[in-house]
Amino acid sequence: MARYSDAVCRLCRREGVKLFLKGDRCFTPKCGIERRAYPPGQHGQGRTRFSEFGVQLREKQKVKRIYGLLERQFSVTMERASRMKGRQGENLLMLLERRLDNVVFRLGFATSRAEARQLVRHGHFLVNGRRQTIPSMLVKAGVRITVAEKSRKVARIANALETLEGRSVPRWLETEKAKFEGIVKALPARDDITIPIQEQLIVELYSR
């Protein structure tokens, strides 16, 4: 499967906003966008002017990169959002937030979504007592996500939990650090997403 393998800090610089792709590093002065707040490449410091289509495309690319989806995965999620009741843009964000890899990250068991995706694939988490290895699985309200007994000494999970106090857990989730467990108290709402996303631009892009 094709995956971006270059420096991920370039992606933040390309979108002009922190995407928090490198975990704790994004909160330090070493963050790429803190050091060079302009797009990468030899023309990065020149003037950048986008057409209406360009603005819509950049918004889609930003959301894709935040949640770590490929083009096909994103298109399928967008199509599913269009079949749901309510606003398509908000439905899209709710589906992305409910992905198991995102929930693991939000609960504080990983420092980035990419790390959470890898940990899920390696079978480190149980959902309602059953091992799950599919990062795109959509969680439901009332679900319990637990770190597997043999995985509680995994360095990346332990380190992530140690730094949990420095990060906030969304109100629709609850982390029980001592039990290595998280609970999905409710489904996410639009107000729970604090990342600056203009989902209507993505809807307009796919409506062309």
C-alpha positions, 0 to 999 in steps of 0.5 A: 500500500502506498504511504508517504515516506518523506519528512512529515514536517513538510506536510505541516509546512505545506498546509501552513498549520500544525497537523500534529503528525509527530506527537510530542515533537510538535509541542517543542521548538523543534517543530518544523513549522515553528522553525520554517513557517513557509511551504517547502521547496525552492519557491516556498517563500514566494507568494502563494495564490490559490484559485477557489478550486485550490483552496478546496483541494488544500482543505481536503489534503489537510484533513486527509493528512491529519487522519492519515488516509489515502485518497481511496479511503477518503473518497469512500468515507466521503461517500458514506457521509453523503448517505447519512442524515444531516450535514455531509461535512459534519458527518465526514468529520464524525466518521473520521473521529470514530476510527479506532486509530483516532480514538486510541490516539485521543485516549492518550495510548499513542502520541500520534495517529500514525503511531496509534494505527501501527499499534492497532495493526499489531493487535495491542488493543481490545475492543469490548474484550476482543482483539481488533487489528483494523484501524478504520473500525468505527467505534460506537458509544459505550465501547471499552478500549483496553490495552492487551495484558501483554502490551502494557509494558510496550514502551510507546504505550507507556510513554504516551500515558506518562505524557497524557496529563499534558494533553486533553482528552475529548469530553466524549471519551474517558481514560482510566489510566490505572486500568489501561482502559478507555471508554467511548461515553458518547459519539463525537459532536462537531464542537468536540473537534478543535482542529481548524477545519472548514469541512464545507470546502471539502463538500464543495470540492466533491460537488463539482 
